[in-house]
Amino acid sequence: MTPIPQILIFLLIALLPFHQSIAAHEPWVKTTYPQDEEKTWWSDDWWEDGKLESPSNYDVVMEKIEYENGDTTVPAYLFRPKTPGKYLPVLFQHGRRGLDNLTLLMPKRLAARGFIVLAPDVFNARFIEKLPMEHDYDTETDVARGVEQLLKRNDILGDKACIVSHTRGGYIALKALVTHKKQVKEIACYVSSYPHWQDPNLPEPYQVYRYATEINDLKVPVLVFLGEHDQYQRIRPIMEGINTLKEKNRNPTLIVYPGVGRGFDFRPPHVRTFADDLATKDAIQRTEKFIRENLGQTSNNSQ
């Protein structure tokens, strides 16, 4: 057996502390999400006693309705639990994709939690093609009017609603609340998944580096969901908008889901991942709890 040269032994001894320091070093990149810093996912009931929250589940019926906004007729879908009774009201605002077989699942899932949900089809009302590049400001008034129509119904509980949205619908809903003054008095909370928090008609630098100024005047409780793999130009305005709301003591909640990108709650089955499904189910249960807390009803029972 050939002896190890003495110089190599000295080198190995000299490098040993360096090797140990590398092995014990923390990861070079460490990502901490808001829910981890604030432990918003923690449950003593689960950790100590193994208890899991039981989601409410209702069979859902859907009908097509219309309402007027000036000279414009706005078609809409109304989802509600099949069981007769009064339910808390929610307005769902679609995004740039519009309302189709995939995005209509979102208001349906809300209704399955025990809400009555109005989903205006503002693109159809304005003869706007699917996936438009430009934003039509008149659609904001259609949503504001939809809030009024929803609150006139005799099958709702209370005199306020919450608004739930996604993608560009997050911007349209924001404008309905702030510019068209539907927040606080009529809308009690705002929920949005990966919202486009900027005027789509503004130049590219605004899309990347700025958030919509209306966020400065958003006063109702806010819950936002975001996938860590969303595009940078969407993530930055959301993060900055959330920080501004925190600075104004509005106490917004941002949940960032690891392993998913935008559209996790309506991606079709052939491209859907386990992470998409986990994020979607978690988001809908958080949304239900958030709405009930802000509309003053914590139980799952209709009245």
N, C-alpha and C positions, 0 to 999 in steps of 0.2 A: 504494500500500500504506500503510495507516494505521500510523503509528509507535506502538510500545508505550509507554504512559505511563511516565514515569521512576519514579513511585511503585510501579508493579507490578514493575519491574525490581529495585528495592530489596527489595520483599517476597519475591520469588523467591530472591534471594541470601540473605536472612536465614533463610528456611525450609529452605534446602538441607541444612544439617547435621542439622536435625530429621528431614527426610525420609530421609536416609541412615541415621540411627539406628534409625528404624522398620523399614527394609528389612533391617537387619542384626540385628534383635532376635530372641531365641529365642522359640519358641512359648509362648503364655501358659500353656497347660496341657501338662505333660510327664509321661507315665505310664511308669514303669519297673517292669517285672515282675520277680519274684524270679529267674527263669531268665536274665534279661538282666544283672542285677547280678552273679550268680555264674557267668555264662557256661556254664550246664549243657548248653547245646545245642551248644557248640563241639566241633569234631572236627579235629584236626591231620591225620589220615589223609585226610579229605575235602578240607580246604583245600589241603594241600601236594601230595597225590598223586591226588586225585579219586576216592578209594575210598569206596564206600557199603556199610554193613552189609547183609548178606543175611539176611532174616528166615527163620525156620524155618517150613515149611508141612507140615501133616499132614492126610490125609483123616480125617474124624471120624465116629465112631459114637456113638449115643445110646441109652440104655435107661432105663426108668422103674423105680425101686426104692422101697422103703419101709424105715423104721427106727422103732424104738419109743423114745419118751421118756415114761417112766412109763405113764400110761393113754392117751397120745396116739400115734396112728400118723402119722408125718410122711412124706408122699410127697415124692419128690425125683427129679431128673433127674441121670443120670450121663453125662458126656461124656468120651470118651477117644480117643486116636489109634487108627485102624483097625489099624495095624501092631502085632502082638503084642509085648509087652515090658513093662517096668516104667517108670513115669513119676513125675515129681515131683507131689505132691498139692496141689490148690488147692480151697478152699471158696468158692463164689460166693454172696453174699447179696443177694437182690433187694431193691428198695426199695418205695415206696408203690404203685407201679403193679402190683406183683406179677410173676409170670412169665407172659408171653404170647408171641405170635409175634415181637414186636420185642425184648423184653428177653432172651428165650432165645438170641438171637444173641450176647449178650455172653459167657456161659460157653462157647458153641460156639467163638467166636474164641479164647478162652484154650486150649481143647483143641487147636485147630489150630496152636498154637505148640509143642505137645509136652507138655502137662500132662494129668493125669487130674483132672477137675473135678466136684465134687459141688455141686449147686444145690438146696438144700432149698426146698420150697414151703410156707413157714410159714403163709401165709394160708389155703391150702387145709386144712392140718392143723387150724387153729383156727376154721374156718368164718367167716373174715373176708372181707368183700366187698372188691373192688378199690378202691383209692384211699381207704382209711379215714382219718378225721380223727384218731381217738384211737390211741394206741400200746398194744398188748397186751404186757405185760412177760413173759408166758409164752413168747412167740416167741423171746426171748433164750435161754431154756433149750433150745429146739429146735435152735438154731444151735450152742450149746455141745455138745449131744449129737451133732450132725452131725459136728463135728470129731472126736469120739471114733470114730464109725463110719468116717469116712474113713481114719483112721490104722490101723484094724484090717485094712484090705484087704491082700491079698497081691500086688497088682499095682502097689504104689507103691514109690518110692525113698525111703529114709531114714525117720526117725521123727518128722518135723515137717512142717507144712503152712504155706502162706500163705493169707490170707483177702483176697478181693477183693469190693468192694461198690460200691453207688451209692445216691444220694439217702438215703431213710430207712434203707436197709440199712447205711449207714455208721454210724448210731447203734446199730442192733441188733448189728452186728459189734463195735463198741466195747464194748458192755455184755457180750457173750460173752467178750471177752478180759479185761476188767478185773474186772467184777462177778462173773463166773462162772469166772474164773481160768484161762483157756485160753492166755494169752500166755506167751511165753518157752519153757515146757516143751513145749507142743504147737503153738503158732502162732509162727512165726519172723518174720513181717512182715505189715503191714497196708497195703492199697491201697484207695483210695476215690475215686470221681468225684463232685464236687459234693455231699459228704456233708451230711446234716442233723445237725450236731454239737450237738444239744440235745434234751432230752426233749420230744417233741411234746406231752405232756400239761401242760406248764408254761404259765403265762400269757404273753401277748404280749411284755412287756418282756424276759423271759428269752430269747425267740426272737431278739430284735433285738440285745440288748446283752450277752448272756452266752454262753459256750460250756459244754458239758457238763463237769461237774467231773471225770468219769472220765478226761478227757484228761490231767489232772495226773498220773495214775498209769499212763498208757500208756507202756510201756517198749520195745516192739519198734520196729524201723525203720518209718518212715511215708512213704508216697508219696501225694500228693493232687493231683487234677486239677480245675481250675476254669475256667469260661468268664468272660471279663471282663464279659459282659452278664447274668450271673446276678443274682437279686434281692439287694438290699442286706442283707436280714435273713438271707440265707444266706452272703453274702460276709464280713460282719463277724465272726461266730463262727468261721469257718474261719481267717481271718487272725489273729485273736486266739489261737486254739488253736495255730496253727503258731508264733506268736511265743513262746508259753509253752513249747512243746516245745524251741524253740531256746534259751531261757533255761535250761532244765534240761539242756542239752547232749545232747539226744536226736537231733540232726541230722536233722530231718524235711526232706522235699523237697516243695515246692509248685510246680506248673507251672500258670501262668495263660495260657490260649489267647486271643489277640486275635480279635475278630470273631465269637465264638460265645457262646451262653448255656447254660443247663442242658439236659441231655438230648442233647448233641451226638452221643453215640455210639449213640443208639437213635431219633433222629428219623426218621420215615418218608420214603421217597423223594420224595414229592410236595412236601415242605417242606424237604427237605435242601439244604444249601449246600455249596459247595466247601470253605469254611472248616470246616464240620462234619466233612467227610470227612478233611481233613488232620489235624485235631485227634484224631479217632478212631484213625487209623492210627498217628500218633505215640504216642498214649497206650498202645496195646496193645503196641507194640514196647518202650517204656520199662518197661511192666509186666512183660513177659517177662524182660528183663534184670535188673530189680530182684528178681524172685522167684528167678531162678537164682543171683544173687549171695548172697542171704540163705539159700537152702537148700543152698548149698555146691556147686553144679554150674554151671559156666560154659559147658559145651559144649551143643550142641543134640541130641546123640545119646542115644537111650534105651539102657538096659543090660538 
